[in-house]
Amino acid sequence: MKPLKEKLLIKDATINKMQFDTEWFYKLDDMAFYLKEDLSEVEFVFLPMNIEGEQEYVKCAAFDDIIRGRKEIIK
């Protein structure tokens, strides 16, 4: 599995994200593409995000939820 560091994710412009209170939420589809992993087990919420100039409600998850929900790849 690819290691994750939240500080790097916050700086990565390819991942749509938003801060709510003090916690960052990441667009789940972007994270799955970034990690090249199945994140279907990650708990998520629908949040409004501006994507390409339009507001959409998308599946988002907090960093801790993504860590908990990642699947171990068995080879």
N, C-alpha and C positions, 0 to 999 in steps of 0.2 A: 504494500500500500504506500502511496505517496504521502510523505509526512506533511503535516499542516502547521503553519504558523500564522496566527491571526493577524499579526502586524503586516505580513506580506500580502494577505488577502485584502486588507483595507486599502493598500496602495495599488493593487492590481486593477487596471481600468477595464479589463475584459469581463469582470464579474460585477453584475449589477447588485447594488447593496444600498441599505439605508440604515440610519441610526434612529432608534426609538428609545427614548430616555437615555440610558448609558450603554445600551446593548446594540450591537450590530446584527442585522439580519441580511442574509445572502439569498439571492434568487437560486432556488434549488436546481433548476435546469442548467444554469451557468456553472454551478459547483460540480454537478455530475459530469459536464463536459470537461471542465478543468481537471478533475481527478480521474476521468475516464473510468468511473465506477457507477454501479447501480446504487442509487440513494433512495430507493423506494421504501425503505424501512425507517427513514428519518421522519420524525414528527415535524409538522409544518403548520403554518398559518397563512392565510391569504392577506397580503398587504398591498396597498396601492404604491406603484413605482412609476416614475417617468422613464419610459423606454422609447428611445428614438423620437422624443418630443411628444409622446402620447402617454396618458396615464392609463395603466392597466393594473388589474388585480392579479397578482402572481403568487405562486407557492414560494414561501420564504422560510428559512430556518435560521436559528441562532447557531453560533459556532459550536457551543457545547452539544446541541441537539445533533449536529452533523457528525461530530466525533462519536457520540453514542450510537448513532444509527448506521455508521459505515459497516459494510459487510467485509469479512475476511475473505480474501480470494484464495481458494484452494486449488493447488496445481497438482 
